[in-house]
Amino acid sequence: MKRRLFIKKSATAAAGIASSSVLYGNVLSYRNTNDIINIGVIGSGNRGVGLTSIINTIDNVNVIAAADILPFRLQKGIIKSNSKTKGYSDYRKLLDNKDVDAIIVATPFHLHSQVAIDALDAGKHVYCEKTLAKGYNGINALVHKANKSKQIFQTGHQYHSSRLYTHVVDVIKNGLVGNIVAFECQWNRHGNWRRPVPDPELEKVINWRMYREFSGALRQNYVLIKSIL
């Protein structure tokens, strides 16, 4: 199941920050269930705009703020929302908005750790897109902050909750494929990751996935389970 479809079809999804009923219930416990949950989206690229479109279909949840360093992307994020959304070129200014209850972090993932930590420090609930963070230090710092915070933190690995994958886990745990001796993993995506760049100076900002210092570089994965029956 595709990520966007999973979020939308899951009746438990709310605000992109809630891909499980547990999380949605916890967010609502902070407020009256008839209240509106106000969302700020940090990062107005494909992921941030895509999640904004999904939020538009969820009752009592609104995107009221968006942040992006690229003006044309920020404008797109604002237009996509069905609320009177405020735009920010500096995400820290968005975090100062007291009307924002929760944050979606949809920036390039080398920024995830710092943005999510700042959001938690600002008293916002956080839904952080995958991958959680870049490098051990970033991951460790964010996990430590999330564990100490009173705010709700969720990372966007919806596939981990997909019945397709949990079924494979059940099959293995029940010994139906024998004794597992090795895993080889690969996921091939047929397509070009490179995006059009209106200005050469924006190459690394827009095509950050292509550069190891920002994304860890592209990779392909497949899954092959070796077992002894």
C-alpha positions in Angstrom: 0.0 0.0 0.0 1.4 3.4 -0.9 2.3 5.8 1.9 -0.3 8.4 1.0 -3.1 5.9 0.5 -2.2 4.3 3.9 -2.4 7.6 5.7 -5.7 8.6 4.0 -7.4 5.2 4.2 -6.4 4.6 7.8 -9.3 6.0 9.8 -6.8 6.5 12.5 -4.8 9.1 10.6 -5.1 12.7 11.7 -3.0 15.6 10.7 -0.2 13.5 9.3 1.0 13.4 12.8 -1.4 10.6 13.6 -0.9 7.3 11.7 -2.3 5.2 14.5 -5.4 5.4 16.6 -3.3 5.5 19.8 -1.6 8.7 18.6 -4.8 10.3 17.4 -6.5 9.5 20.7 -3.6 10.9 22.6 -3.6 14.2 20.7 -7.3 14.6 21.2 -7.0 13.9 24.9 -5.1 17.2 25.2 -8.2 19.0 23.8 -11.9 18.7 23.6 -12.8 16.2 20.8 -14.9 19.0 19.2 -11.9 21.3 19.0 -9.8 21.9 15.9 -6.3 20.5 15.8 -4.1 23.1 14.1 -1.1 21.8 12.2 2.1 23.5 11.0 3.9 21.9 8.0 7.7 22.5 7.9 8.8 21.6 4.4 6.5 22.3 1.4 8.0 19.9 -1.1 6.1 16.9 -2.5 5.8 15.2 0.9 4.6 18.3 2.9 2.2 19.3 0.2 0.9 15.7 -0.2 0.2 15.4 3.5 -1.5 18.8 3.5 -3.9 17.6 0.8 -4.7 14.6 3.0 -5.2 16.7 6.1 -7.8 18.8 4.1 -10.0 15.7 4.0 -9.9 15.1 7.8 -12.6 16.8 10.0 -11.4 19.1 12.8 -7.9 19.2 11.5 -6.4 22.2 9.7 -3.0 23.3 8.3 -2.7 26.8 9.5 1.0 27.4 9.0 3.7 26.3 6.5 7.4 26.9 6.3 10.0 26.5 3.6 13.2 28.3 2.5 12.2 28.2 -1.1 9.5 30.9 -1.8 7.9 29.0 -4.7 7.5 25.9 -2.6 6.2 27.8 0.3 3.6 29.4 -1.9 2.5 26.0 -3.1 2.2 24.8 0.4 0.0 27.7 1.3 -2.2 27.3 -1.7 -2.7 23.6 -1.1 -4.2 24.2 2.3 -7.9 24.8 2.7 -7.3 27.1 5.7 -6.0 30.6 6.0 -2.4 29.5 6.2 0.5 31.7 7.3 3.8 31.3 5.5 7.2 31.4 7.1 10.7 31.4 5.5 12.2 30.5 8.9 10.6 27.5 10.6 11.5 28.8 14.0 9.1 31.7 13.5 6.4 29.1 12.8 7.2 27.3 16.1 6.5 30.6 17.9 2.9 30.5 16.6 0.9 29.7 19.7 -2.1 28.6 17.7 -0.1 25.6 16.2 -0.7 22.4 18.1 1.4 20.0 16.1 4.1 19.9 13.5 4.8 17.8 10.5 8.5 17.7 9.7 8.8 17.1 5.9 12.2 18.7 5.3 15.2 17.0 3.7 16.1 14.3 6.3 19.5 15.7 7.3 17.4 18.5 9.0 14.9 16.2 10.7 16.7 15.9 14.0 17.2 19.6 14.7 13.8 20.7 13.4 12.0 18.0 15.4 13.9 18.8 18.6 13.1 22.5 18.2 9.5 21.7 17.7 9.3 19.5 20.8 11.1 22.2 22.8 8.4 24.6 21.5 5.8 22.4 23.1 4.4 21.0 19.8 3.4 17.5 19.0 5.6 16.1 16.2 5.0 13.8 13.2 8.5 13.4 11.6 8.7 12.0 8.1 11.1 9.2 7.4 14.0 8.7 7.6 14.0 9.6 11.3 17.3 11.4 11.2 20.7 11.3 9.5 23.6 9.7 11.4 24.0 8.3 14.8 24.3 11.6 16.6 21.2 13.0 15.0 19.2 9.9 15.8 20.4 9.6 19.3 19.7 13.3 20.1 16.2 13.1 18.7 15.3 9.8 20.4 16.6 11.2 23.7 14.6 14.4 23.3 11.4 12.5 22.3 11.7 10.1 25.3 12.1 13.0 27.7 9.4 15.2 26.2 5.8 15.3 27.3 4.7 15.9 23.7 3.7 13.1 21.3 6.3 12.1 18.8 5.7 9.8 15.8 7.9 8.9 12.9 6.5 8.2 9.5 7.2 4.5 9.0 3.7 3.5 8.1 4.9 0.4 6.3 5.9 -1.1 9.6 2.2 -1.2 10.5 1.1 -2.7 7.1 -0.6 -6.1 7.4 1.5 -7.2 4.4 4.7 -6.8 6.5 3.3 -7.9 9.8 2.0 -11.1 8.1 5.6 -11.9 6.9 6.8 -11.4 10.5 4.0 -13.8 11.7 5.0 -16.4 9.1 8.6 -16.3 10.3 7.8 -16.3 14.0 5.5 -19.3 13.5 8.2 -21.2 11.8 6.3 -21.6 8.6 9.4 -21.0 6.4 11.9 -23.0 8.4 15.0 -21.8 10.1 16.0 -18.4 8.8 19.7 -18.2 8.1 20.0 -15.0 6.1 18.2 -11.9 4.8 19.1 -10.0 1.7 17.2 -6.8 1.1 16.6 -4.6 -1.9 13.9 -2.2 -3.1 14.2 -1.1 -6.7 12.4 2.1 -7.7 12.1 2.7 -11.5 12.4 6.4 -12.0 14.6 9.5 -12.0 15.2 11.1 -8.6 16.6 14.2 -10.1 14.2 17.2 -10.0 14.2 20.2 -12.4 16.2 23.1 -11.0 15.2 26.7 -11.9 18.6 28.1 -10.7 21.9 26.1 -10.7 22.5 27.5 -7.2 19.5 25.6 -6.0 20.8 22.2 -7.2 21.7 20.8 -3.8 18.7 22.3 -2.1 16.3 20.7 -4.5 18.2 17.5 -5.4 19.5 16.9 -1.9 18.7 13.2 -2.2 21.5 12.8 -4.8 24.2 14.0 -2.3 25.6 11.8 0.4 26.1 14.7 2.8 22.4 15.4 2.9 20.7 12.0 2.4 23.4 9.3 2.7 23.0 8.8 -1.1 20.4 6.8 -3.0 20.2 3.1 -2.5 18.2 0.1 -3.8 16.8 -2.6 -1.7 15.4 -6.1 -2.3 14.2 -8.8 0.1 15.3 -12.4 -0.1 14.8 -14.7 2.8 17.0 -17.7 2.9 15.8 -20.6 5.1 16.4 -24.2 5.8 13.1 -26.1 5.6 
